[in-house]
Amino acid sequence: MKIGEILIKKGEKKKFKTGQISGVIFCGKNEGKTLVITAGVHGCEYVGIETSLRLINELNPKKMSGNIIICPILNTDGFYNGVKQISTVDGKNLNREFPGDKEGSITQKIAHDVEKYLYPLADFIVDLHGGDINESLTPLIFFPYASGEEIKSYVGDIASRMNVDFRVGSYANNGLYSYATKKEIPAMLYERGSKGLWSEADVLAEKEDLYRLMEMLGILKEGYDISINKNQKEIVKAEYVEARSEGLWYPHVKKSDNVKKGELLGILKDIEGNILQEVRAEFDARVLYYTLSLGVRQNDALIAYGRE
């Protein structure tokens, strides 16, 4: 197979760099599907990054039918500078820049190159995220609700076999995974980890799910359990609340809490203590994630909650 001008032979593992993206390709000994794994879109979401690096060291292309492409750190600037969500070079959030722009800023060029070099090769994309340094999050998967019934059902079925608490139907369209689904590429966004931390338990759980995904795609045949996770719930309606202005954020709930319609979820205040925004539940729901930061910017995410 080829990525850009780089040729990888069957049974070979090879590093690559093309445009603004780099990673490792495993070209299976036998023909099959191609799985693309991306991580580090947000530089402080560490579980996915560490999981990707573990897979790079473990996978053997001679045991594969098909191919795996792993890009462990797409936003290297954010990773090495330890900043939440953005690149310090241009202040942009990579997961809000699809489709990209080959003549744009560095983040827009990365988005362009993901679409140019990775999308055409992918039979399935999983983009690894997690709770950033300002977020408390319960493990979940976002999958597409707005890219047609076929992709919705296919990706939703795969998500239902992962070891996470929730699969969340999403109408997003400008992220790495969501824009891929608009291009009719099956994809999902996998979230694990919280507060900008990573643990061995989280990495092992995520890695097991990715091996499970490889089994479902027929890339590996190692007998991984791919049965339905009966404890997982589907979120059919979600609400994402952002800060209307900069201020101080005081959450009143915790992740996974059950909340009632009208319940106070948090308050945004100015530096003098005046209330700028009260956040109340629009319906009975479960808290999916919320912001821990005391200081927030305008349009920062404050809380997300959803109904099963």
C-alpha positions in Angstrom: 0.0 0.0 0.0 1.0 3.6 -0.4 0.6 6.8 1.7 1.6 9.8 -0.3 4.7 8.7 -2.2 5.7 6.1 0.5 5.3 2.5 -0.5 4.9 -0.2 2.2 5.3 -3.8 1.3 3.1 -6.6 2.6 4.2 -7.9 6.1 6.1 -4.6 6.7 6.0 -2.0 9.5 7.2 1.4 8.5 7.4 4.9 9.9 6.1 7.7 7.6 5.9 11.5 7.4 3.9 13.1 4.7 2.8 16.7 4.8 2.1 17.7 8.4 1.3 14.3 9.7 3.5 11.3 10.8 3.0 7.9 12.2 3.5 4.2 11.6 1.9 1.9 9.1 1.5 -1.9 9.5 0.9 -3.5 6.1 -0.6 -6.9 6.7 0.7 -10.1 5.2 -2.8 -10.8 3.8 -5.4 -8.5 2.1 -8.0 -6.9 4.2 -9.4 -3.7 5.6 -7.5 -0.6 6.7 -8.0 0.8 10.2 -6.8 4.3 10.9 -6.1 5.2 14.6 -5.4 8.8 15.5 -4.6 10.4 18.8 -3.2 13.6 20.2 -5.7 15.9 18.4 -5.7 17.6 21.8 -2.3 17.5 23.3 -3.2 16.8 26.9 -5.5 13.8 26.3 -2.9 11.2 27.2 -4.6 7.9 27.4 -5.1 7.6 23.6 -1.5 8.8 23.0 0.0 6.2 25.3 -2.3 3.5 24.0 -1.2 4.3 20.4 2.4 4.1 21.4 1.9 0.7 23.0 0.2 -0.6 19.9 3.0 0.6 17.7 5.4 -1.6 19.8 3.1 -4.6 20.0 1.5 -5.1 16.6 3.0 -7.6 14.1 2.0 -7.0 10.4 2.9 -10.6 9.6 -0.2 -11.7 11.7 -2.6 -9.2 10.0 -5.1 -9.4 7.2 -5.3 -5.7 6.1 -3.5 -2.7 7.4 -3.3 -0.4 10.4 -2.2 3.2 10.3 -1.4 4.9 13.7 -0.8 8.6 14.2 -0.1 8.9 17.9 0.3 12.7 18.3 -1.3 14.8 15.6 -1.1 18.0 17.6 2.6 17.8 18.6 2.8 21.5 19.6 -0.1 21.1 22.1 1.4 17.9 23.5 4.9 19.2 24.1 3.7 22.6 25.4 1.1 21.0 27.7 -1.8 23.2 26.6 -5.5 22.2 26.5 -7.2 21.6 23.1 -5.3 24.1 20.9 -2.0 24.6 19.2 0.0 27.5 20.6 1.2 28.3 17.1 -2.1 29.5 15.8 -4.5 29.1 18.8 -6.8 26.8 16.8 -8.5 23.6 17.9 -7.7 20.9 15.4 -11.0 19.1 16.0 -12.9 22.2 14.8 -10.9 22.7 11.6 -12.3 20.1 9.2 -12.3 20.4 6.3 -8.8 21.8 6.4 -6.9 24.3 4.3 -3.6 23.5 2.6 -2.8 27.2 2.4 -4.1 28.0 6.0 -2.4 28.0 9.4 -0.5 24.9 10.8 -3.6 23.4 12.4 -5.7 23.9 9.2 -2.8 22.2 7.2 -2.9 19.2 9.6 -6.6 18.9 9.0 -6.1 19.1 5.3 -3.4 16.4 5.3 -5.5 14.1 7.4 -8.2 14.3 4.8 -5.8 14.1 1.9 -3.6 11.2 3.1 -5.6 9.2 5.7 -9.2 9.4 4.6 -8.8 7.7 1.2 -7.1 4.7 2.8 -9.5 4.2 5.7 -12.2 1.5 5.9 -12.6 2.6 9.5 -11.3 5.5 11.7 -11.1 5.7 15.4 -10.0 9.0 16.9 -8.8 8.7 20.5 -9.7 11.5 22.9 -10.2 11.8 26.7 -10.7 14.2 29.5 -8.3 17.1 29.0 -6.6 18.9 31.9 -9.8 20.9 32.6 -12.3 18.0 32.2 -13.9 15.3 34.3 -15.2 12.6 31.9 -16.8 9.2 32.0 -15.7 6.7 29.3 -17.8 7.0 26.2 -17.9 6.9 22.4 -19.4 9.4 20.0 -20.8 8.0 16.8 -22.7 9.6 13.9 -26.4 10.3 13.9 -26.3 12.5 10.9 -24.4 10.6 8.2 -27.0 8.2 7.0 -28.7 5.2 8.6 -26.2 2.7 7.2 -23.1 4.3 8.8 -25.1 5.1 12.0 -26.1 1.4 12.4 -22.7 0.0 11.5 -20.7 2.3 13.8 -23.2 2.1 16.5 -23.0 -1.7 16.5 -19.3 -1.5 16.8 -19.5 1.0 19.6 -21.9 -1.2 21.5 -19.2 -3.8 21.8 -16.7 -1.5 23.4 -16.0 -1.4 27.2 -17.3 2.1 27.8 -20.3 3.4 29.8 -22.1 5.2 27.0 -22.3 5.5 23.2 -23.5 9.0 22.3 -25.3 9.8 19.1 -23.7 12.9 17.7 -24.6 15.5 15.1 -21.2 17.1 14.9 -19.7 17.6 11.5 -16.4 19.5 11.7 -14.2 17.1 13.7 -11.8 14.5 12.5 -14.1 11.6 12.9 -17.4 13.4 12.2 -16.2 15.0 8.9 -14.9 11.5 7.9 -18.4 10.1 8.3 -19.7 13.0 6.1 -17.4 11.5 3.5 -19.0 8.1 4.0 -16.1 6.7 6.0 -17.2 4.8 9.1 -15.6 6.4 12.1 -16.0 7.0 15.9 -14.5 9.2 18.6 -13.4 7.2 21.6 -13.1 9.0 25.0 -11.3 7.6 28.0 -9.3 9.3 30.8 -10.0 12.4 32.9 -8.3 15.5 34.2 -5.4 15.3 31.8 -4.2 12.1 33.5 -3.5 8.6 32.3 -3.4 5.4 34.2 -2.3 1.9 33.4 -5.8 0.6 33.9 -7.2 3.1 31.3 -4.5 2.3 28.8 -5.1 -1.4 29.1 -8.9 -1.0 28.8 -8.6 1.2 25.7 -6.0 -1.1 24.1 -8.2 -4.1 24.7 -11.1 -2.3 22.9 -8.9 -1.5 20.0 -7.8 -5.1 19.7 -11.6 -5.9 19.8 -12.1 -3.5 17.0 -9.3 -5.1 14.9 -11.0 -8.5 15.5 -14.4 -7.1 14.3 -12.7 -5.7 11.1 -11.1 -9.0 10.4 -7.6 -7.6 10.7 -6.7 -9.9 13.5 -8.2 -13.3 14.4 -7.1 -13.9 17.9 -10.4 -14.7 19.5 -11.1 -11.4 21.3 -14.5 -11.1 22.9 -16.7 -9.0 20.5 -20.0 -9.6 22.2 -22.4 -6.8 23.0 -21.7 -4.8 26.2 -25.0 -5.1 27.9 -24.1 -2.6 30.6 -23.5 0.2 28.0 -26.2 2.8 27.4 -27.0 4.7 24.3 -27.4 8.5 24.6 -30.0 9.5 22.1 -30.2 13.2 23.0 -27.3 15.3 24.4 -26.9 18.9 25.4 -23.6 20.7 25.2 -23.4 23.9 27.2 -20.7 26.6 26.5 -19.7 29.7 28.4 -21.4 32.8 27.2 -18.5 34.9 28.3 -15.2 34.5 30.2 -15.7 34.1 33.9 -15.4 31.8 36.9 -17.1 28.4 36.7 -18.7 26.6 39.7 -20.1 23.2 38.8 -22.8 21.7 41.1 -22.6 18.1 39.8 -20.1 15.3 39.1 -19.6 13.0 36.1 -22.2 10.3 35.7 -24.7 12.0 38.1 -28.3 11.6 37.3 -30.0 15.1 37.1 -33.6 16.2 36.8 -35.1 18.7 34.5 -34.6 22.2 35.9 -31.8 21.1 38.3 -28.9 23.6 38.7 -25.8 22.1 37.1 -23.5 25.1 37.6 -23.0 28.8 37.8 -20.7 31.1 35.8 -19.7 34.3 37.7 -17.6 37.3 37.0 -14.6 38.3 39.1 -16.8 40.4 41.4 -19.1 37.4 42.1 -22.0 38.6 39.9 -23.8 35.7 38.2 -23.3 35.7 34.4 -24.9 32.4 33.6 -26.9 29.7 35.4 -26.9 26.3 33.8 -29.9 24.1 34.4 -30.8 20.8 33.0 -33.2 21.0 30.0 -34.4 17.4 30.6 -33.8 14.4 32.9 -30.3 13.2 32.0 -26.9 11.7 32.9 -23.8 14.0 33.2 -21.3 12.9 30.6 -18.5 15.4 31.3 -17.9 18.8 32.7 -15.2 21.4 33.1 -13.2 21.5 36.2 -11.4 24.8 35.5 -12.2 27.8 37.7 -11.4 30.2 34.9 -13.0 29.7 31.5 -13.0 31.6 28.2 -16.0 32.6 26.2 -17.3 29.5 24.2 -15.4 27.0 26.4 -17.3 23.8 27.1 -18.9 23.9 30.6 -20.9 20.6 30.7 -22.4 17.9 28.6 -25.4 15.8 29.6 -27.5 13.3 27.8 -30.7 11.2 27.9 -30.7 7.5 27.4 
